[in-house]
Amino acid sequence: MPRLSRVKFLVAVFLAFLFVFGGLWPAEAEELEIKGQSYILIEAESGQVVASKEPDKKCYPASITKIMTLVLTLEELAAGNVSLEDKVVTSKTAESMGGSQVYLEAGEERTLHEMLIAIAVGSGNDASVAVAEFIAGSETAFVELMNNKAKELGMENTNFVNSHGLHDDNHYTSAADMARIAMYAISVPKFLEYTSIYEYQFRPDPKPLVLWNTNKLLKWYEGTDGMKTGYTAKSHYNLVATAQRENLRFISVVLGVQERNGHYNESIKLLNYGFNNYKYNLIYDEGAKICEVPVAKGKDETVQLVAAKKVGLAQAKKEAGEITTKIEINKNLQAPLAEKTQMGEIVVLSNGVEVKRVDLLAEKEVPRAGLMQFWWSVCQAILLLA
C-alpha cells in the first residue's frame, strides 16, 4: 500500500473509532437502548418527558423510598416544626431493621442532622424508622403522611407501607411517579444538600463508621447532585438520579436493572441522551431586574420588579423554535407592599404558544406614604393640571 494511502486509511480508522467510542456521533443518530423493567428521563424544570419505557409499570422501589422520607422530614424542618439539632432517639423497632443500616442501638441519640445524613448517604433503614417515629410518633403514622403526599403529587401508581423500602408485596411505585417526587424534592430546601454528600464520618473511634454515598454517579458523572439508589432481591437495582450542567437539569429513573452497577450505566446513558439532544435557552437569570412600575400611595412612587426564578426554556436542539416573552402586571398596585410581593408575571412563549409563567416580585418594601407626603403629591398633581 502506498505511504499516502496508508496514512489516509489510518486517519479513517481513527475517526471511526472516535465517532463510535468517543461520543462524537451526531445526536440525531443516537439510539437509546436502556436495560431494566422501566425507565424515564424528564427535564427537571418543566417535567417534559424526554424518553421513557413503561413509565407507569408498578415496580418495587427498595431504598429509593427514602426520597419521600427525606422530603417529608425536610418539609417539617422548613416549616420550623423541627430543628437539625433536635435529638432523635432510636427505638427497639428502629434498631431491629435489617438490610442497609448504620447500626443504631436502642436508646442511642443522634441529632436530626446526623440522621438525615444516615438516610441520604448511608441509606440506613434503622435511621429511616427512627426519623419516621420522631416526625409522626410512629412509622405507621408517618407512612400515612407518605401516601398522602404521594396523592398530592399525583403519584397514581404508588403505595408505601414503610419508610425505608425493605420488600413488601404491597409496597410499590413506578418510574413516572418517582420522577414526580424527584422533581418536587429538588425544590425542598436542603434536599440536594444532603443527597450530594459523598462521605461522612458517622461514628468515631473505637468503632469508626464512615458512610459512603451509595449513588456513585456523584463521582462518576459530571453535574450529579442527587438522589438515591435502591436494591432488594425482588426489586433488583434502582436509581433515581439528577444532574445539572449550566442551566439544564435532568432527572432519570431506572427500575429493575439486573446487572450489578447496571443502574449506574443505564442512568448515564439516559442523562447523556438528554444533554446531547437538548439545550437551555436562558432569557433572564433569577433576580434579574425586569421593569419598574408605579405604586399608588407609596413612600416611593415606583418599585423595581425582579424575576422570581430563572426565565428560559429547555428545547430539543433539532426542534428549537422561537422563544418570546411578554409582561403582565397586576392591576391596582398600591402601598404598603412587602418585599417579594408578587406583582405580575413573565409569560414565556414558544412559537407564539404559552409554555410557562414566572412570577415578578417587588425588589424591596414600599411603605405607605405619610400624610404630609400624600398631600404634597396631591398638590403637585393639582399644579400639573393647572
Phi, psi and omega in degrees: 000127178304152184302316182297318179296321179296320178297315179299319179298314181295321178296318179297317178298318181296317179294321177298320178298316180297318181296317185282316188254345185260004175078019181265002179296136183305142185300324184291343180265359185289134176249142185249113177235109184244129178277156178125170180291320180202161177203164174204146173231125178234152170280125196290331183284316184263339186082006180301130178279121181267322179203149179196160172214119182045054185294340181260005179294132179286126181225162176274127187279333189055222190284355173292349170309325186295346173301315178294321178300317178294317181301310183296321180292316180291332173294320176297322177295314181297328180281352180083011181279340177221166179235152178295339180270356177302143178273128177252122183262132179282128177271171176296324178297314179296319180300327187281355182296133176268198180068212180294129183205167177247015172060049175287147178250148179306131181091348180291135180253133174224151176291157177300324177303313180295321180294322178296321176294320179300327179281309187288323185262308184272353180054041184288116175294322179295319179293324179298316180292318180300317180290320178301316179293323180294318184286315190244357180095330176203157178295325179301315179294323179293319178299324176298320177296321179300313181290327175296318179294321179300317178295318180301324182271001179078027179276085191282342182245037183231139171214125179258142173236354176208173185264359189239326177108001173304146194299137170209134183301337181261011180251104188213168178203191176219164179299317180296320180293321179291329175294324178296311181292327179293318178299319178291319184301325180303328182276350182280124182307134176077356182298306180293333177299319180281319184286350179264356176291128183262326183219140179209131177279097185278322181224125181279186175302153011273353177239074186295144175222112176259127178267132176244131183299132181288346178272094184289347178295341177302331177255335187268340187227123183301130175093355182287133176221023176169170018228291190203143174261170175201143176204133162217168180299330182268330179278334191065206188266127180238151174206127167255123183226154174220142179218146179231134174231120188055241184259005185255124180234137175238155172238127177243145176226123174235132184233139172074037176276130187274328183285138175300133185069001180295329180295332175288312182300316182290325177294321177298318177301315180297312182295320176301318179301316179296309184291330179287330190251353182235158175221158178247123178263104182273129179257308177226142172286159172302133180085359180295140178283124187257312181197168178241136183230152178286149178234119180288143175061025181260155174298324170257142183283335181224166174218144178277137177255137182236157180286131181292329176209177182299146180246118181180191185205133172275134181221147172296133185302321184276354181236013185299130178250183180286131178252127177229166178224157170220153184254130174240121183253138177298151179275159174056053177282120179213153181286158002280148177235133175277155174302140179070019172296136178289121187244350182170196182214150167263123179262125179259129181237141174244117185053037176084357181255129180295131180238338179195164176227144178233132182295145169256128186243149174294128183293329182213169177290142174236100179291162176288143181293145176289169184299317181296318179295323179297312181293326177296320178296320179297315180299317179298320179295322179294318180296324180292329180279340185290000000 
